[in-house]
C-alpha cells in the first residue's frame, strides 16, 4: 500500500509543480477557440459549465481547485495533464 501511494505521488506531484499548459477562455464564444497558456506551479487545468447544459463550456483556465472558480449553478472539473481541459478530452476526464 505504501509503495502504491509513493508511486502515485511521484506521478502527480511533478505535474503540479512544473506548471501545466491549459486552455483558457472566459465566455462561451471564447471557449470555441481557447488560447493555451502555461499555468503557475501548483495549479491545474479546469473547465466550468452550466448545470443546465453540461456540453456548453463557459470558462477554462488554471486554478488550484474548483473552489477557486466555482459559480452558483455551474459545475467544475479539474484535470492534471497538459491541455486536458480542451477538445475531445473534456468529456473523457469528466466521467
N, C-alpha and C positions, 0 to 999 in steps of 0.2 A: 504494500500500500504506500509506504514512504517513497519507494522508487517511482511509483506512478505519479505522485504529487510533485516530486522533483522534476520529472520529465515534462509534465505539463507546465510548470513554472519556467523551465528553460525555453520552452516554445513560446509562451505567451509574453513573458517579460521583455525579451529583446524587441519584439514588435512594438510594444508600448513605449519603450524607452527611446527608440530611434526616431519616431515620428512617422506616421503613415502618410501616404498620398491619398487624399479623399476628394470625391466630387463635392462641389459646393454650389448652392443656389439658395435663393430666398423667396421664390414665388413659383407657382405652377408653371408659368411661362419660362422662367429662367431654368427650371429643372428639366425642361425638354432638351436643353443644350448646356448642361452644367460645365463649369470650369473645374480643373483639378488643381489642388494646392497641397503643399506639404504642411502637415499639422504639427503643432508644438508637441514636444515629447510628453508622454503620459496622457495623451488624448487618443480617442478612437474615432472612426467614421460613424456617422449616424444618418438616419433618414426619418422624416416625420411625415405622417399622413393624417387626413381627416378620418375619424372613426366611421363616418357615414360613407366614405368612398376610399377603401384601402388601396385601390390601384392608382390613386392620384397623389403623387408625392408633392408636398408643398415646401419642403426645406431639406437640404442635405448639407453636411459640413463636418466639423471636428468638435468634439466635446469629450470631457472626462466621463460623463454619464448622461443618460436621458433626463435625469433630474435637472440638469443644467439648461435644457432646451424645451422641457415639457410645456405644453399649452393645453388648457382645458378643452376637451372634446377632440383631442388629437392623440394619436399613438406614436410611439418612438421605438426604434430598434437600433442597437449599437452593434457594429461588426468590427473585426480585428485584423483585416488584411488590406493591402493596398487596393484602393478603388472598389472595395466590397459594397459600397453604397450606391452603385450605379448600374445601369443596363440590366441585363438578364439576371444578374446575381442578386438583385434586390429580393425577389420572392423566394429564391433558393435559401437564403440565410434567414428569412423571416418565418419559416415553417417551424 
